[in-house]
Amino acid sequence: MISHKAFNLQQLIDRAYKPEDWMNHLNDDLLKFWNKPEITDIKDSLFPTYITNDGHVLPASKQEWPKEFVEAKKSSDTSGLVHEDNNYVRAHSRLTYAFGIAYHMTGKTEYLDICKKGAMELMNAMDGNYGMHVTQNSITKEWDSDYRKRTSQDLAYGLTGLGMYYFLTHDKSVMYKILQLHDYIFNVYMDEKRGYLTWLPRFLKDNPEVQIVAQLDQLYAYMLMITPALPMPYAQKWRDDMKQITDILITQFYSEQYGFFWGVDSDAMSMNLGTDHTDFGHSVKTFWVILKVGELLNNVEYINFARPKIHRILLDAYIEKKWFLGKAF
């Protein structure tokens, strides 16, 4: 039985940095599931969003759906998560990122080729003056058209795959697309008067949501990865943007009383325990991101703010198992 005092942080760190563990995870858990021709052999389309538990593309006929998808569509808790007619840019972008990581870890160019294929499709998803499409019909290959429904988080994750490919190759044509979309996000979603990035375009009248992930995921999904690889003067502009977002997270979302971050900050009623994204996971991720921004910007204030709170939230979140008659409670 583990208690707080029994935590050996150095053992956790040593295990996290064992190369063979990471390689086994990549090969035995991830690539075995994703690296299949039916998933990666795409042309003028996104990687498929919906994959079955045995690693196959979801059949077009619902009569052939596996049990997990049938049950998901029946449940009120999960039915809204399955929109089988669409593929999603954020899912495609994350898989593009994953194959970039696979190349980075193994040096196998076949993985870089898949990462490039994914990145080129992300470039194709760029939508002129309206940022990037976020969904594509899986049958007709048509893109969504209403830019007013695209969230700042959707666009941030669209940059994850592009960012990884640029990180690996420093391809300038990709860099300019990244800069273009980043500028679009800040021009269309940053509300300077209210002091945060909005969820939907800021000029919409019905735009009440103030989500921590609209801010946080700009840093987490692409800026921390890409900023060190950018040349000047772009790197300095992004460093300034990172500082602006970090200050928003600390001043508008952090609760000194509870020691974590509110997920929603639109009014007093929304700042309650149990609201969306008000949880240990998002809070510890936010502390970690602030720590990494502090290290990148050489900002001691951010480092000193985040580092001790990461340990505290671990202790707050950990519930020691209690045993009674051979059962854990």
C-alpha positions as CSV (number, residue, x, y, z in Angstrom):
1,M,0.0,0.0,0.0
2,I,1.4,3.4,-1.0
3,S,1.2,6.4,1.2
4,H,2.2,10.0,0.4
5,K,5.4,9.6,2.3
6,A,6.2,6.4,0.3
7,F,6.3,8.3,-3.0
8,N,9.8,8.0,-4.4
9,L,9.9,10.8,-7.0
10,Q,13.3,9.8,-8.3
11,Q,12.2,6.3,-9.1
12,L,9.3,7.7,-11.1
13,I,11.7,10.0,-13.0
14,D,14.1,7.2,-13.6
15,R,11.4,5.0,-15.0
16,A,10.0,7.8,-17.2
17,Y,13.3,8.3,-18.8
18,K,14.2,4.7,-19.6
19,P,14.5,4.5,-23.5
20,E,13.4,0.9,-23.7
21,D,10.1,1.7,-22.0
22,W,9.3,4.5,-24.5
23,M,10.3,2.4,-27.4
24,N,8.2,-0.5,-26.2
25,H,5.3,1.8,-25.7
26,L,5.7,3.2,-29.3
27,N,6.0,-0.2,-31.0
28,D,3.8,-2.4,-28.8
29,D,1.0,0.0,-27.9
30,L,0.7,2.7,-30.5
31,L,2.1,1.8,-33.9
32,K,0.6,-1.7,-33.8
33,F,-2.7,0.0,-33.5
34,W,-2.3,3.0,-36.0
35,N,0.3,2.0,-38.5
36,K,-2.0,0.1,-41.0
37,P,-2.5,0.9,-44.7
38,E,-6.3,1.3,-44.2
39,I,-5.5,4.2,-41.9
40,T,-2.4,5.8,-43.4
41,D,-3.0,5.3,-47.2
42,I,-5.0,8.5,-47.6
43,K,-5.4,10.7,-50.7
44,D,-7.1,14.1,-50.6
45,S,-8.6,13.2,-47.3
46,L,-7.9,13.1,-43.6
47,F,-6.8,10.1,-41.5
48,P,-9.9,8.4,-40.3
49,T,-11.2,9.6,-37.0
50,Y,-13.1,6.5,-35.8
51,I,-11.0,3.4,-35.3
52,T,-12.4,0.2,-33.7
53,N,-10.8,-1.4,-30.6
54,D,-8.9,-3.9,-32.8
55,G,-7.4,-1.1,-34.9
56,H,-9.6,-1.1,-38.0
57,V,-11.5,1.7,-39.7
58,L,-15.1,1.9,-38.6
59,P,-17.2,0.2,-41.2
60,A,-19.5,2.4,-43.3
61,S,-22.4,0.0,-42.6
62,K,-23.8,0.3,-39.1
63,Q,-24.8,-3.4,-39.4
64,E,-21.1,-4.2,-39.3
65,W,-20.2,-1.9,-36.3
66,P,-18.4,-3.5,-33.4
67,K,-20.1,-3.7,-30.0
68,E,-18.2,-0.7,-28.5
69,F,-19.6,1.7,-31.2
70,V,-23.1,0.3,-31.0
71,E,-23.1,0.8,-27.2
72,A,-21.6,4.3,-27.5
73,K,-24.4,5.4,-29.8
74,K,-27.0,4.1,-27.5
75,S,-25.7,5.8,-24.3
76,S,-26.7,9.4,-23.6
77,D,-23.2,9.9,-22.1
78,T,-21.3,9.0,-25.3
79,S,-23.7,9.3,-28.2
80,G,-22.6,12.8,-29.0
81,L,-19.0,11.7,-29.4
82,V,-19.6,9.7,-32.5
83,H,-20.4,11.6,-35.7
84,E,-19.4,8.9,-38.2
85,D,-20.1,11.0,-41.3
86,N,-17.2,13.3,-40.4
87,N,-13.5,13.1,-40.0
88,Y,-12.0,15.7,-37.7
89,V,-8.9,17.8,-38.3
90,R,-7.8,17.6,-34.7
91,A,-7.8,13.8,-34.8
92,H,-5.9,13.8,-38.1
93,S,-3.4,16.4,-36.7
94,R,-2.7,14.4,-33.6
95,L,-2.0,11.3,-35.7
96,T,0.3,13.4,-37.9
97,Y,2.1,14.4,-34.8
98,A,2.3,10.8,-33.6
99,F,4.1,9.7,-36.8
100,G,6.5,12.6,-36.5
101,I,7.3,11.4,-32.9
102,A,7.8,7.9,-34.3
103,Y,10.3,9.2,-36.8
104,H,12.0,11.3,-34.1
105,M,12.4,8.2,-31.9
106,T,13.4,5.6,-34.5
107,G,14.9,7.5,-37.5
108,K,12.7,5.4,-39.8
109,T,11.9,7.5,-42.8
110,E,8.6,5.7,-43.5
111,Y,7.2,7.4,-40.4
112,L,8.4,10.8,-41.7
113,D,6.7,10.1,-45.0
114,I,3.4,9.5,-43.2
115,C,3.9,12.6,-41.1
116,K,4.5,14.6,-44.3
117,K,1.4,13.2,-45.9
118,G,-0.6,14.3,-42.9
119,A,1.0,17.7,-42.9
120,M,0.2,18.3,-46.5
121,E,-3.5,17.4,-45.9
122,L,-3.5,20.0,-43.1
123,M,-2.2,22.5,-45.5
124,N,-5.0,21.6,-47.8
125,A,-7.5,22.2,-44.9
126,M,-6.4,25.9,-44.7
127,D,-9.4,28.0,-45.5
128,G,-8.2,31.2,-47.0
129,N,-9.1,34.2,-44.8
130,Y,-10.9,32.0,-42.3
131,G,-8.2,29.9,-40.7
132,M,-8.6,26.2,-41.1
133,H,-11.5,23.8,-41.7
134,V,-12.2,21.6,-38.7
135,T,-14.3,18.8,-40.2
136,Q,-14.4,16.9,-43.5
137,N,-17.3,14.7,-44.7
138,S,-15.9,11.2,-44.8
139,I,-17.9,10.3,-48.0
140,T,-18.0,13.4,-50.1
141,K,-14.7,14.8,-48.9
142,E,-16.3,18.2,-48.6
143,W,-15.1,20.6,-45.9
144,D,-17.2,22.4,-43.3
145,S,-18.1,25.9,-44.4
146,D,-19.2,27.9,-41.4
147,Y,-16.1,29.5,-39.9
148,R,-18.2,31.0,-37.1
149,K,-18.6,27.5,-35.5
150,R,-14.9,26.8,-35.3
151,T,-13.4,27.1,-31.9
152,S,-10.0,28.5,-31.0
153,Q,-9.2,25.1,-29.5
154,D,-10.0,23.3,-32.8
155,L,-7.6,25.6,-34.7
156,A,-4.9,25.2,-32.1
157,Y,-5.0,21.4,-32.5
158,G,-4.9,21.8,-36.3
159,L,-1.4,23.2,-35.8
160,T,-0.2,20.2,-33.8
161,G,0.6,18.1,-36.8
162,L,1.9,20.9,-38.9
163,G,4.1,22.0,-36.0
164,M,5.7,18.6,-35.6
165,Y,6.5,18.4,-39.3
166,Y,8.0,21.8,-39.2
167,F,9.9,21.0,-36.1
168,L,11.5,18.0,-37.9
169,T,12.1,19.6,-41.3
170,H,12.2,23.4,-40.9
171,D,10.2,23.5,-44.2
172,K,9.7,27.2,-44.8
173,S,6.5,26.7,-46.8
174,V,5.0,24.9,-43.8
175,M,6.3,27.6,-41.5
176,Y,4.5,30.4,-43.3
177,K,1.2,28.5,-43.1
178,I,1.8,28.0,-39.4
179,L,2.4,31.7,-38.9
180,Q,-0.7,32.5,-41.0
181,L,-3.0,30.4,-38.9
182,H,-1.5,31.5,-35.6
183,D,-2.0,35.2,-36.6
184,Y,-5.6,34.4,-37.6
185,I,-6.3,32.8,-34.2
186,F,-5.0,35.9,-32.3
187,N,-6.6,38.4,-34.7
188,V,-10.1,36.7,-34.6
189,Y,-10.3,35.2,-31.1
190,M,-8.2,37.5,-28.8
191,D,-10.5,40.0,-27.2
192,E,-8.2,42.6,-25.8
193,K,-11.1,44.4,-24.0
194,R,-12.1,41.3,-22.0
195,G,-8.6,40.1,-21.8
196,Y,-8.7,36.5,-23.1
197,L,-9.1,34.3,-26.1
198,T,-12.7,33.6,-26.9
199,W,-14.1,30.2,-27.6
200,L,-15.8,31.3,-30.9
201,P,-14.9,34.3,-33.0
202,R,-14.9,37.3,-30.7
203,F,-17.3,39.4,-32.8
204,L,-20.2,37.0,-32.4
205,K,-22.9,38.4,-30.1
206,D,-23.8,35.0,-28.5
207,N,-20.3,34.1,-27.3
208,P,-20.5,33.6,-23.6
209,E,-18.1,30.8,-23.0
210,V,-14.7,31.6,-21.4
211,Q,-12.8,28.4,-21.5
212,I,-9.4,27.8,-20.0
213,V,-8.6,25.4,-22.9
214,A,-9.1,28.3,-25.4
215,Q,-6.0,29.8,-23.8
216,L,-4.1,26.8,-22.5
217,D,-4.2,24.7,-25.7
218,Q,-2.5,27.5,-27.8
219,L,0.6,26.9,-25.6
220,Y,0.1,23.1,-25.2
221,A,-0.9,22.1,-28.7
222,Y,1.8,23.9,-30.7
223,M,3.5,27.0,-29.3
224,L,5.8,25.3,-26.8
225,M,7.0,23.0,-29.6
226,I,7.3,25.5,-32.4
227,T,8.6,28.7,-30.8
228,P,12.2,27.5,-30.3
229,A,12.4,26.4,-33.9
230,L,11.2,29.7,-35.4
231,P,13.7,32.3,-36.8
232,M,13.6,35.9,-35.7
233,P,11.6,38.1,-35.7
234,Y,8.8,35.5,-35.5
235,A,10.2,33.8,-32.5
236,Q,10.2,37.0,-30.4
237,K,6.6,37.7,-31.5
238,W,5.5,34.2,-30.3
239,R,7.4,34.6,-27.1
240,D,5.4,37.7,-26.4
241,D,2.2,35.9,-27.2
242,M,3.2,33.1,-24.9
243,K,3.7,35.5,-22.1
244,Q,0.3,37.1,-22.7
245,I,-1.5,33.8,-22.6
246,T,0.4,32.7,-19.4
247,D,-0.6,35.9,-17.7
248,I,-4.2,35.3,-18.6
249,L,-4.1,31.8,-17.2
250,I,-2.7,33.0,-13.9
251,T,-4.7,36.2,-13.4
252,Q,-8.1,35.0,-14.8
253,F,-8.3,31.3,-14.1
254,Y,-6.1,30.4,-11.0
255,S,-7.8,30.0,-7.7
256,E,-5.5,30.8,-4.8
257,Q,-8.1,29.3,-2.4
258,Y,-8.2,25.9,-4.0
259,G,-4.8,25.7,-5.6
260,F,-6.0,24.8,-9.0
261,F,-7.5,26.4,-12.1
262,W,-11.1,27.1,-13.0
263,G,-12.1,25.5,-16.3
264,V,-14.7,28.1,-17.1
265,D,-14.6,31.8,-16.1
266,S,-17.6,33.6,-17.5
267,D,-19.3,34.5,-14.3
268,A,-19.4,33.8,-10.6
269,M,-21.8,30.9,-11.1
270,S,-19.4,29.1,-13.5
271,M,-16.5,29.2,-11.0
272,N,-17.6,26.2,-9.0
273,L,-16.2,22.7,-8.4
274,G,-17.5,20.2,-10.9
275,T,-17.8,22.6,-13.8
276,D,-16.2,21.7,-17.2
277,H,-12.4,21.3,-17.1
278,T,-12.2,22.2,-13.4
279,D,-10.3,19.1,-12.4
280,F,-6.9,17.9,-11.3
281,G,-5.9,16.9,-14.8
282,H,-6.4,20.3,-16.5
283,S,-4.9,22.0,-13.5
284,V,-1.7,20.0,-13.3
285,K,-1.3,20.3,-17.1
286,T,-1.7,24.1,-16.7
287,F,1.0,24.2,-14.0
288,W,3.3,22.1,-16.2
289,V,2.8,24.4,-19.2
290,I,3.4,27.5,-17.2
291,L,6.6,25.8,-15.9
292,K,7.8,25.1,-19.4
293,V,6.9,28.6,-20.6
294,G,9.0,29.9,-17.7
295,E,11.9,27.8,-18.7
296,L,11.7,28.8,-22.3
297,L,11.4,32.5,-21.5
298,N,13.8,32.4,-18.6
299,N,11.0,33.8,-16.5
300,V,11.7,32.9,-12.8
301,E,8.3,34.1,-11.7
302,Y,6.5,31.5,-13.8
303,I,8.9,28.8,-12.6
304,N,8.5,29.6,-9.0
305,F,4.7,29.9,-9.4
306,A,4.2,26.5,-11.0
307,R,6.9,24.1,-9.7
308,P,5.8,23.8,-6.0
309,K,2.1,23.7,-7.0
310,I,2.6,20.7,-9.2
311,H,3.8,18.7,-6.2
312,R,0.9,20.0,-4.1
313,I,-1.8,19.0,-6.5
314,L,-0.3,15.5,-6.8
315,L,-0.8,15.1,-3.1
316,D,-4.3,16.6,-3.2
317,A,-5.4,14.4,-6.0
318,Y,-3.9,11.1,-4.7
319,I,-6.3,9.0,-2.7
320,E,-4.7,6.2,-0.8
321,K,-6.5,2.9,-1.1
322,K,-8.1,1.6,2.1
323,W,-8.5,-2.2,2.5
324,F,-11.3,-3.9,4.3
325,L,-11.9,-7.7,4.1
326,G,-9.6,-7.9,1.1
327,K,-11.3,-5.2,-0.9
328,A,-9.9,-1.8,-1.8
329,F,-12.0,1.3,-1.0
